[in-house]
């Protein structure tokens, strides 16, 4: 089976849209298009016809490009069933335990509520990749806008069961601010201090810092490392106030 080709498209101030192509079937999908034009331009430049959009949650900076991309390509839009009323462009609604495919590549849908009530993730077990939207970031997690610390803790625990090499595709370049906060939570974490230095250098050079991996997050993400929901909630509140 041909390996997925995954392209990062930076948009707005700090969003990433992911363009995912299967060379075997020549199908191409877009994860969380905030806007349409840069995505359409990238796909056209590569000669990849967009066949689907996969949304992780309803926020406009993840769905704002849906309508225009659909109008120009006729693609199918797959979105979380629990947020159907907030994603009117959706053609197919999915939830935890469902599967979606890109050619021969199969992704399992995970329910990961907390950032929004119906947030989902797409896990390609065979490809060692998961698209998490705003649930996990490099050294961070999403704000608890519509959910609880208990829910986010459960999400982190589930993500923590994945293999260290699993690539985590999140939707924002928040890594530097997350790292600077994380070292205040774990000032004696040598791996975290080293990663902060790496991230500072990368961002100074204008380089992106995601995708990340489960292994990197296991060593340096205070939300994944939190021993309890209460502790996750405590540090999330501190981050919100920072």
C-alpha positions as CSV (number, residue, x, y, z in Angstrom):
1,X,0.0,0.0,0.0
2,X,1.4,3.4,-1.0
3,X,2.4,5.6,1.9
4,X,0.2,8.7,2.6
5,X,1.7,12.0,1.5
6,X,0.9,14.7,4.1
7,X,1.4,18.4,3.4
8,X,1.2,21.2,6.0
9,X,-0.4,24.4,4.8
10,X,0.0,27.4,7.1
11,X,-3.0,29.8,7.1
12,X,-4.3,32.7,9.1
13,X,-1.9,33.6,11.9
14,X,-1.1,30.2,13.4
15,X,-3.4,27.6,11.8
16,X,-2.2,24.5,9.9
17,X,-4.4,22.8,7.4
18,X,-3.4,19.3,6.4
19,X,-3.5,18.1,2.8
20,X,-3.4,14.3,2.7
21,X,-2.9,12.3,-0.5
22,X,-3.0,8.6,-1.2
23,X,-0.9,7.9,-4.3
24,X,-2.5,4.5,-4.7
25,X,-6.0,5.8,-5.3
26,X,-5.1,9.4,-6.1
27,X,-7.7,10.5,-3.5
28,X,-6.9,13.6,-1.5
29,X,-8.5,14.9,1.6
30,X,-8.2,18.1,3.6
31,X,-8.3,18.2,7.4
32,X,-9.9,21.3,8.9
33,X,-9.6,23.9,6.2
34,X,-9.8,27.3,7.8
35,X,-9.8,29.0,4.4
36,X,-10.1,27.7,0.9
37,X,-7.7,29.6,-1.5
38,X,-4.3,28.4,-0.1
39,X,-5.6,24.8,0.1
40,X,-7.0,24.8,-3.5
41,X,-3.7,26.4,-4.7
42,X,-1.5,23.8,-3.0
43,X,-3.6,20.9,-4.3
44,X,-3.7,22.3,-7.8
45,X,0.1,22.9,-7.8
46,X,0.6,19.2,-6.9
47,X,-2.0,17.9,-9.3
48,X,-4.1,16.4,-6.5
49,X,-7.9,16.5,-6.9
50,X,-9.5,17.1,-3.6
51,X,-12.1,14.4,-3.0
52,X,-13.0,15.0,0.7
53,X,-12.8,17.3,3.7
54,X,-12.5,15.8,7.2
55,X,-13.5,18.2,10.0
56,X,-12.6,17.5,13.6
57,X,-14.9,20.2,15.1
58,X,-17.1,23.1,14.3
59,X,-15.0,26.1,15.0
60,X,-14.8,28.5,12.0
61,X,-11.0,28.4,11.9
62,X,-11.4,24.7,11.1
63,X,-14.5,24.8,8.8
64,X,-14.3,28.2,7.2
65,X,-13.1,26.8,3.8
66,X,-15.6,24.0,3.6
67,X,-18.2,25.7,1.4
68,X,-15.7,27.2,-1.2
69,X,-13.7,24.0,-1.5
70,X,-16.8,21.9,-1.9
71,X,-18.2,24.3,-4.5
72,X,-15.0,24.2,-6.6
73,X,-14.3,20.4,-6.2
74,X,-17.5,18.7,-5.5
75,X,-15.8,16.9,-2.5
76,X,-17.5,15.1,0.3
77,X,-17.4,16.7,3.7
78,X,-17.1,14.4,6.7
79,X,-17.8,15.9,10.1
80,X,-18.6,15.0,13.7
81,X,-22.2,13.8,14.1
82,X,-22.6,15.6,17.5
83,X,-21.9,19.0,15.8
84,X,-24.2,18.5,12.8
85,X,-26.1,21.7,13.4
86,X,-22.9,23.8,13.5
87,X,-21.4,22.3,10.3
88,X,-24.2,22.7,7.8
89,X,-21.9,21.9,4.8
90,X,-21.4,18.3,6.1
91,X,-22.4,15.4,3.8
92,X,-21.5,12.5,6.1
93,X,-21.6,12.5,9.9
94,X,-19.4,10.2,12.0
95,X,-18.6,9.5,15.6
96,X,-16.5,7.3,17.8
97,X,-16.0,3.8,16.5
98,X,-16.8,4.7,12.9
99,X,-14.2,4.4,10.2
100,X,-13.4,6.6,7.2
101,X,-11.1,5.8,4.3
102,X,-8.7,7.5,1.9
103,X,-8.2,4.9,-0.7
104,X,-7.0,1.8,1.1
105,X,-6.0,3.7,4.2
106,X,-8.5,3.3,7.1
107,X,-8.9,5.8,9.9
108,X,-10.8,5.1,13.1
109,X,-12.9,8.0,14.4
110,X,-12.3,8.8,18.1
111,X,-14.7,10.9,20.2
112,X,-12.4,13.4,22.1
113,X,-14.8,15.9,23.6
114,X,-13.6,18.8,25.8
115,X,-12.4,21.6,23.5
116,X,-15.8,21.3,21.9
117,X,-18.6,19.0,22.9
118,X,-18.5,16.9,19.8
119,X,-14.8,17.0,18.9
120,X,-13.4,14.0,17.1
121,X,-10.0,12.7,15.9
122,X,-9.0,10.5,13.0
123,X,-6.5,7.7,13.8
124,X,-4.7,5.9,10.9
125,X,-3.4,2.9,12.9
126,X,-1.8,1.4,9.8
127,X,0.0,4.6,9.0
128,X,1.0,5.6,12.6
129,X,-0.7,9.0,12.3
130,X,-3.5,10.8,14.1
131,X,-5.2,14.1,13.3
132,X,-6.3,15.6,16.6
133,X,-7.6,19.1,15.7
134,X,-7.4,21.2,18.8
135,X,-7.4,18.3,21.4
136,X,-3.6,17.9,21.7
137,X,-0.9,20.4,20.7
138,X,2.8,20.0,21.0
139,X,3.3,20.3,24.8
140,X,-0.3,21.5,25.2
141,X,-4.0,20.7,25.0
142,X,-7.0,22.6,23.8
143,X,-8.9,25.0,26.0
144,X,-11.9,23.5,27.7
145,X,-14.5,25.6,25.9
146,X,-17.4,23.1,25.9
147,X,-16.1,20.3,28.1
148,X,-14.4,19.3,31.3
149,X,-11.0,18.5,32.7
150,X,-12.3,14.9,33.2
151,X,-13.0,14.6,29.5
152,X,-9.6,16.1,28.5
153,X,-7.8,13.8,30.9
154,X,-9.6,10.8,29.4
155,X,-8.5,12.1,25.9
156,X,-4.9,12.4,27.1
157,X,-5.0,8.9,28.6
158,X,-6.2,7.4,25.4
159,X,-3.7,9.2,23.3
160,X,-1.0,8.0,25.7
161,X,-1.8,4.4,24.8
162,X,-0.5,5.0,21.3
163,X,3.0,3.9,20.2
164,X,5.7,6.5,20.7
165,X,6.4,6.8,17.0
166,X,2.8,7.8,16.2
167,X,2.8,11.2,14.5
168,X,0.3,13.7,15.9
169,X,-1.0,16.3,13.5
170,X,-2.5,19.2,15.4
171,X,-4.0,22.4,13.9
172,X,-2.0,25.2,15.4
173,X,1.6,26.5,15.8
174,X,1.4,27.0,19.6
175,X,4.5,25.1,20.4
176,X,6.8,27.9,21.6
177,X,4.2,29.4,24.0
178,X,3.3,25.9,25.2
179,X,6.9,25.0,25.8
180,X,7.6,28.2,27.8
181,X,4.6,27.5,30.0
182,X,5.4,23.8,30.3
183,X,8.8,24.5,31.9
184,X,7.1,26.5,34.6
185,X,5.0,23.4,35.4
186,X,8.0,21.0,35.3
187,X,11.1,23.1,35.9
188,X,13.3,20.0,36.6
189,X,12.3,18.1,33.4
190,X,15.6,18.0,31.4
191,X,13.8,16.7,28.3
192,X,11.5,19.6,28.4
193,X,14.3,22.2,28.8
194,X,16.1,20.6,25.8
195,X,12.9,20.7,23.7
196,X,12.3,24.3,24.6
197,X,15.8,25.2,23.2
198,X,15.1,23.2,20.0
199,X,11.7,24.9,19.5
200,X,13.2,28.4,20.1
201,X,15.8,27.8,17.5
202,X,13.3,26.4,15.0
203,X,10.9,29.2,15.4
204,X,13.7,31.8,15.1
205,X,14.5,30.2,11.8
206,X,10.9,30.3,10.7
207,X,10.5,26.6,10.8
208,X,7.3,24.7,11.8
209,X,7.3,22.5,14.9
210,X,4.5,20.1,14.1
211,X,3.7,17.3,13.6
212,X,4.9,16.0,16.9
213,X,5.0,12.4,18.2
214,X,3.4,10.6,21.1
215,X,6.9,9.8,22.4
216,X,7.9,13.5,22.4
217,X,4.6,14.4,24.2
218,X,4.9,11.6,26.7
219,X,8.3,13.1,27.8
220,X,7.4,16.8,27.7
221,X,3.6,17.6,27.6
222,X,2.4,18.5,31.1
223,X,-1.2,17.7,30.1
224,X,-0.4,14.2,28.8
225,X,1.8,13.7,31.9
226,X,-0.8,15.0,34.4
227,X,-1.6,12.2,36.9
228,X,-5.2,13.2,37.4
229,X,-8.1,15.2,35.9
230,X,-7.8,17.6,38.8
231,X,-4.2,18.3,38.0
232,X,-4.9,18.7,34.3
233,X,-7.6,21.2,35.2
234,X,-5.3,23.1,37.5
235,X,-2.6,23.5,34.9
236,X,-5.1,24.3,32.2
237,X,-6.4,27.1,34.4
238,X,-2.9,28.4,34.9
239,X,-2.3,28.3,31.1
240,X,-5.5,30.1,30.4
241,X,-4.5,32.9,32.8
242,X,-0.9,33.1,31.5
